[in-house]
Amino acid sequence: MLVGGTIGAVIVAVIFVVILITPTTMKSEIIVSDKPIPSAIGETTAYSKNLSLIEIFEKSEPGVVRVNVQRTDQANGTSGVGSGFVFDKKGHIITNSHVVKDVKKVVVTFLDGRSYNAEIIGFDEFTDIGVVKVNADLSLLQPLALGDSSNLKVGEPIAAIGNPFGLSGSMTSGIVSQLGRLLPSGAGYSIPDVIQTDAAINPGNSGGPLLNMRGEIVGINTAIQSTTGEFTGVGFAVPSQTIAKIVPSLIENGKYHHPWIGISGRDIDPDLAKVLNLKDAVGFLVITVVENSPAAKAGIHGSDETVQVEGVNYPIGGDIILSVDGKQVRKIDDILIHLQRAKSVGDEMSLEILRDGRTTNIIIALEERPNGN
């Protein structure tokens, strides 16, 4: 795994499927969403009490749009359908990066059927967030309230609205199945802090909102885990915390600069902990340090040898990261989530490491992440 960071050692039993649908035949693709969050997007305000599913749908549907894309200049070129939602009264629409990347034309259709050609403002492949803009009638621009995904709990009811299989304005409901998942992305890096849900999400739902029971956006629906390309009970959404951090930069600059450390390694499991004479199986073992990376400049050590135990090779000699900025590191996810939530390019980050049986603190100056491949 490359911290900030490419997944290299993770074996996934089933594929993560981009949930964009083509109108004629369904086309599935493999995907290879700490700081305070504003209480609302644009001119809207968050609702103060829980709503029924009927109320959530009625309040949210006007702010959810259909996103049609054409990937070539030819009339018979590849096309697809995704979802999106109104961000502000200026006409900014939020959707997925994989919906609008490398397309020739984007058309946004509102609840009443009116359609507008959209301009691509920016997208971030590392979090699968995209922004387009339409010059639509102000009466159609009804921004949805943005909630705080950090308040979500496993088991909490949620709802998703989008255009599954091109069926406009469809709603499904379920619960938050888990939080803090790590999702492979097409940019070669993993998307941290992802929400897992059992609310039915299918091709065409890409870019639609995931809502809590107050009708606030807590995520943007991004992917499903499936062997067939259709929903099998596991869906994923990039959290609203990430939306709040990334989208303003996309609107202003067309892109977002992600912080980077520049190390690869593996989580400490019980077998590796025994080999390394560790009391607890927690932490992240640094195996490789990328040349000229922030980690290399800070003096982080990678593994320099391996030992074989019962026919299995184990890396040893590398620094073991125990905490970042005082927060315990149990596995790679903790480092990536902290980078995503709390850090920006140019920030410093304190790593507590175990080296040669002794703990020490190292300060790393975070730089911009290079493109994945």
N, C-alpha and C positions, 0 to 999 in steps of 0.2 A: 504494500500500500504506500502510495506517495502522499505524505501529509500535506493537506491543502490542495487536493491530494488524489492520486490515481489509485484505484483498486487494482492490485496485481495478484494478490494471493487468495482472494475470495472466490470460492466455487459456488455458483448459483445454480440450484437444481432446475429452476424454470426461468424463462426469459422475462425481462421487464419489457412491456410493450407500450410504445407510444400510442396514445388513444386518439389519433386523427383518422377520420374515415373518408374514403373516396366515395362519391355519389353512386358510381356504377358497381364497383366491387370493393369489398372491404380490404384495405391494405394495411397490414400491421408491420411496424418497423421496430427493431430493437433499439432501445435507447443506449447508445454507446458514446418539491419547489423543495441581551442584557441591558440593550438600550431601550428607553421608553418608546412606546408606540403611540401615535396619535389616536384619539378615541374614535375618529371618523375620517372618511375620505371626503375631500371636496367640501360641499356645503351641507352634507347630511350629518346627522347626529346619531349616536348609538341608542338603541332602544333600552329602556331601563328594566324591563321585565321579560320573562320567558313568554314566547308566543307559541300558538299552536302551529302545526305544519301548514295548515291552510293559510294562516296569517303570514307566516314566513314567505310562502310562495307568492301571495298577493302583493306583499310589500317589495319583494326582491325581483320578481319577474320583469318589471319594466326596465331594470338596470342590467339585465342579462341579454347578450346579443349572440347572433349567429355569425361566424366568421368563415366566409368562403374564400378559398385561395386557388390561384392558377399558377402552375409551376413553369409553364412555357408560354411563349408568345402566340403559339398556334391555338386556334379555337378548340381543337381536339386534344390539346395537351393535358397532362396529368392535373387533376384538380382534387380538392379535398374540402372537408367541412370540419370546423372546430367550434369552440365556444369562446366567450369573453365576457367582460363586465365593464361597466362605465366607471372610470376613475375620477373624473372631474367634469366641471361644466365647460372646460376648454375643448372637450371632445376626445380626450385621451381614453383609449380602451386597453385594458390589460388582457393578455392571452398568454399562451405558451410560446417560447422561442421556437420550438420544433414545428409549430403551426405556421409561422410566418417567415421562417428562415428560407432563403434561396427561392423565394416566390416572385413572380412577375406582376401579380395583381392580387389585391386584397379587397373584398367587398364585405362591409358590415351591415347586417340587417337587424332592425329593431323590432320590438314586439308588434307594432302596428303594421309591419310589412315593408316599411320604407327602407330603402337600401342606399348606401353611400360608398363610393370608392374611398379607400383608406390609404394614408401615407404611413410607411413603416418608420417609426421614430427611433427605435433602438431595440436591441435584444441582448440577453445574457445567457449564453449556452450553459454556463457553469451552474445556473440555478433554474434554467428552462423558463425564464420569464421574458415576455416580449411586450412592447408597447406600440400601438398604432394610433393614428389620429384621424378623426372625421370632422368635416365641416357640416354638422347636422343641426337641425332645428333644435333650439334650446329646450323646447318642451320634451324632447326625446332623451335629453341628457340628464338622467336621474342616477347620480352616483350612489353606490352602496356603502354602508358604514363598514369601517375596518375594525375588527376586534383584535384582541391580544391573544395570540396563539399560545403564549407562555402560561396562560391560565387554564389551558385545556387539561382534562383528566381522562385517563383511560376509562372507558365505559360511558362517557358523556355522549348524549344523543347529538347527532349532526344531520345536515341535509345537503344534497348536491343538486344544482340546477345546471342544465346544459342541453346539448343537442345530440344525444346518443343515436348512432346510426342515421344521423341527419334528421331525427325527429325533434323539431324545435320545441323549446320550452318544457322539457321533461324534468321531473323532480323525483329523486329517490332519497331515502333516509336510512340511517343506521347509527352506528356508534363509532367513537374513536377506539380503534383496536389496539394501537400502541403509538408511542411518541419517540422522536429522536432516531428514526431509522436512517440508514445510509443507502442512497439510491444511485446506481450507476448513471452517468450522463454521457451524452454523445460527444462531449468535449474532452473526454478522457479523464475527467476528474469526477469524484463522487459528490452528490448533493447531500449535505448533512441536514440533520434536524427535521427530517421529513415525517409527516403525519401518515399513519396507516389507518385505513377505515374499511369497514365492511359495507358501506353504502354502495349500491350498484353503480359502477363507473364503467362505461363502455367506449369503444371508438366513437369519436365525435364529442365526447365530454371534455377533451383537452382544452384547458384555458378557462373553464367554467369555475364558479365560486363554490367553495365548501363553507357552509354556514353553521354557526351555532344556533341555539334555540332562542337567542335574542335577535336573530336575523342579521348578525354581523359576520363579515367575511373572516374566517380563521385560516383559510388556505386556498390555493389554486390547484384544481385537479390536474394531475400531470401524467400518471402512468398506472398501469395495472400489471400484476404479476400473473402470468398465464402461459399455458403451453398451447393454447388454441387461438389466442388473439382476442378472446372474449372474456368477460368478467367471470372470475371464479371465486369471488369472495374476498379478494385482497386488492385494495386500491391505494394510491399514494397521492398526497397533496403537499405542495411546497407551502410552508407556514406563512401566516400574515406578518410575522416578525421579519422574515426575509423580504417579503413584498415591500414593506415599509422602508427597508434599508436600500433596496436595489432600485426601485422604480423612480424615485426622484432623480437619481443619477442618470438613468436611461433617458428621462425626459430632457434633462439639461445637456447631457453630453453624448447620448446615444450608446453609451456603454458604462460598465461598472468595473473598477479596478479591484481585484481580489487580493488579499494578503497571502503570503506564501512563506513556508519555512524551508522546504527543500530536503526532506529526509524520507526514507522508506524503511519499513521494518515489519514487525509482527507483534500482535498482542501477546502478553504473557499468559500462557495457559498452565495448567497444573504440571504437565510433563516438563515444559521449559523452566518453570519455577524450580522444580527439583534439580534440574541440571545446573541452574544458576545459583543454587543454594539460597533461594528466596523463601521467606516465611509465608507470604501470601501471593496468590496468582493474580496480581494486578499490575498495571503499568504497560508501557509500550517500549519494546526493545528496538533501538535504532540499529539497522543493519547497514544501510548505505546512506551516505551524505552526498548530495549533489554538488559537484564542483562549482565554486563561486556563488553558492546559494547563501541566504541569510544564516542557515545553520552552520555552513562551512566557515563563514566569516566569524561566527561566534565561538567556534572551537568545539562544536559537537562531534563526538567520536562515533564512528560506525563499528560494526563487528569486524574483527581482524582474523578470526579463525573459527573453525567448527570442531565439534566433538561428536563422536558417534556413540550412541547408547542403544543397545538392542537393535542394531541395524539402522537406526534413524539418525540423520545428521542434524545437529543443533548449532545455530550460530552463537558465539559467545564473544565477549570482549567489548561489545557496544554499550553506549550509555542507555540507561533505562529511565524514561521520563515518568516521574511519579506525580507531578502536578503542573498546571499552567496557571500562572497568576493566583496561586494559592488554592486552586480548585483541583481536587483529586482526579487523576487520570486512571481509569480502570481499563480502558481500551482506546483504540484510535478514534472512535466516535466522539469521545469527550474532547479531544484536541480540535477536531474539525468543527464541532458545534460551537466551541468557544471562539474559534477564529471567525466563524460566520456571524455569530451574534454580537460579539464585543469588540472585534478588531478591524482596523482599516490599514491600508498601505501607509507606511511611515510610523505606525505605532511601535512601541516596544512591548515585548512579552517576556515574562519571567518564567523560566523552566526550572523546576526542581528535578535534578537527575541523580541517579545512583551510579557511581563510577568507582570501580575497584573497591567495593564495599563501603564507600563513603558517599554521603549526600552533599551536594553543592548546588548553588543557584547560578544560572547562566542567563544573561539578558540578550535577547535576540531582537534586532531591528528588522521589522517585517518589510519585505519588498513586494512588488507586483508579481503575481503569479504568471508564469509563462504559459503559452498556449499548450493544451494537451494534445497528445497524438497517440 
